[in-house]
């Protein structure tokens, strides 16, 4: 399970000090930190109504939990869902998360 969630005031620090990569479903920001892995998820109202945004958040959280044992770095991760994320399947979203982690060389 993910060790913790990022408190809202800390998102700015991840955006400013962290690195980012993106693909067609997600944008990922990563900031190295000696603390255990922490996760933040952003879904804007452009994605859809609350039930759609919550489903996307649950899926991203589950995808991250699935790849967490393979992550070789510690730090803070923020995923920003793009509009297409609301329409994609779980498998596509899982592939997207893995793709972003590989591009940043954080996956074993």
N, C-alpha and C positions, 0 to 999 in steps of 0.2 A: 504494500500500500504506500501511497505517497506520504512522505514524512509530515508534510504540512502544506498549508496554503499561504500564499503571499498576502499580507495585509494591504489594503487599498493604497495607503500612502507610499508604499514601497514600489509600486509599479513604475513611478517616474524614474526612480534610481535604476531600475532594470533597463528602461528605455534609453536613458542617457549613457550609462556606463557599459551596457551590454552590446553584444553583436546580434545581427538579425539575418535571417534567411526567409525566403518565401517561396511558395508554389501556388497552384491554382485554388487550393482549398484553405490554406492556413498561412499565417505569418508567425514566425517563432523568434522570440528574443531570448537570449541566454546571457546570464551574468554569472561568472565564476564566483564561488563563495565557499568558505570552509565549512559552513553549516550543512546539514543534510539537504537533500534535494527538496525544493519547494516548487509548487505549481500554481500558476495563475491563468485564468481563462477569461477572455474578453469576447462577448457577443453583443454587437450593437443592435439597435432596434431595426436597422435596415435588413437584418436577417429574417425577421418575421415577428409574429406574436410571441408572448412569453413561453408558451408550450413548445414552440419550435426552438427558441433560444435555449431553453433548458434541456431539450433533447440533444442538441448539438454539444452543450457543455458536458452532459453525461457521457456522450460518446467519446469526446476528446479525453475526458478523465479516465475512461476505461482503456482507451488506446494507450495512454501514457502509462497506466498501471501494467498493461501487458508488456511494454518494452522496458520498464524500469529496471529489471534485473540485468539488462544488457547495456545500460548506460554506464560509461566508465568515468564520468566526471560528477562533481558535486556542484551545486549552485541553484540558481533560480531560473525557472523557465516560465515564460509568458507566451501563450498561444492566442492569437487573434483570429477569429473565424471570419472567413470571407463569405459572401453571399452564396457561392456554390456549395459551401459546406452543408447548408441546410438540405440540399437536394441529393447529396452523395450517399452511398451505402457505407456501412460500418467498415467493410473491407477496404474501400477506397480511402476512407479517413485514416485507417491504420497504416496503409501504405504511404499516405501523405506524411504522417508523423515520423515513420521510419526514414523516409526520404530526407526530411529536414534534419533529423539527427545525424544521418550519414553525411550530409553536405557540410555540417559543422564539425564532423569528425568526433562525435561524442558517443558513437555506438561501437561496441566491441565486434 
